[in-house]
Each structure stands twice: as C-alpha cells, then as structure tokens.
Amino acid sequence: MRQIRLVEPVSGLSCRCDLLAEAAPRSAAFLSDLAERRASFEAIHAMWTGPEISVPMPVSALPAGMATPPIPEENATAYPEVGDVVLAWLAAGSTKGLPPGDFYDIGLFYGPGGRLLMPFGWLRANVAARVVADDLAKAQADCRAIRRAGACTITIEPAA
C-alpha cells in the first residue's frame, strides 16, 4: 500500500497520505495494517504539541489480532512539519500516566510550529506519512474545525 486515507466525517476530513515506506518501513507498515483493517479511534486536538490532531492508541484499543511490535526510531523528529503524519511508540511502563501496555499515537500535524514537547519531556516520533499536497489545504481547514469541535473519531483506511 502506498497511500492511506484519514477520515473524520463531522469535520469533512478525508485526506490521502503518502506512506514513507523507504524512510520509515516499520512505521509505514503499521499504518498500512491499520488502514487494511479500517481501524477507527477517538482523536483529540493535542494540548502540548501545537497544531496536531492526536490519535492515541493504547495496545488494548488496537484491532483484535493485529501485531503490536515495538516501533524503533526511523525517520524520527521532535519537530514535525506541516502535513507530517507521525507515529510514536512508548513501551509499557516507560511513561507515567499512560494505560497499561505498550502505547501508540498517530499525530497529524497541520500547521507550523509543531513540537513534541510533552509534560514528561521531549519525544521523538517517526515521520511515517505525509498528507498529499493536493489535499493539504482542505485538511488544514478540517483540522481547525476538529480543534473547535473537540473530540472526534478518525478512521484510517486505504486510499482508493
């Protein structure tokens, strides 16, 4: 799979994202697996990291039977760019305040000034995909609508 789509019907978000399989093969494969399963998760506008829609995924929230491998740093950054889709992985017990088990998070960065500074310190996450240029302006507007509206549900699906 070369692309995934992030969909949130209330805001109208439906953006194609190019998977960066060469730069971040394990992260891209994880996103591709979620897309094949058409996985849906609650999402929120991030509080600490700037212009980001955050899709937190404790391992217990992943689809049944999905592989939950550790995701090493690959194409990692602490300063995501506009249009970056990042994947963070935190090992069980590595950070206070998270649910039991390993923890994954997808971040959709839609504006400048993104930074992965959390209350527990700096985090590096893998740039695993990028919003397709033709979809970026609408995705930015839709992400601003999510920010105003509050929590939502985002589905990761194949881009068909």
Phi, psi and omega in degrees: 000131181260335181223151169238170176232136172256127187231133174218107192291329184293315179280340185092004179302127174201086185241137175279144180227127175284124175287138180261066188295331179283317183281328184220068188298318182289320179294316179297321179295322178297314178296321178297319178297317176300318181295317179300329180271357183049050184287139178239142182217151171291142181225158180218162170283131183296150181264325190256337195258005178091218187282077185221136165265121184257134179242086181287137184223087171298151184305329180293342181267353181286155179303145180303136177082357181283138175294140181235065185284156168297141180248108180287166175297132174204125184055040187276151178210158169254355183230077180298148179265166177303128179091353179288141171246114185250152176238123175252145174230129177237126180292150178309132176078001184279342184219134178293146172091358179265157176297164178299150177092175177297159186223132177242154176210132173259133176241126175256108182266123188243359180213170179287159176092012178293139177208144184260059176258114183252169178303333180268001177124188181287146178230144172249137179230158185271126173284105188256342181201166176222140176297133179300136185307319181295339182260353191294312184300315179293320179299321178298314178298319181293322177294323175295324177295320177298318179302317181289324186276332181102204185303150182210182175239125178249134175252137175256123184218166175296145176273107183252000000 
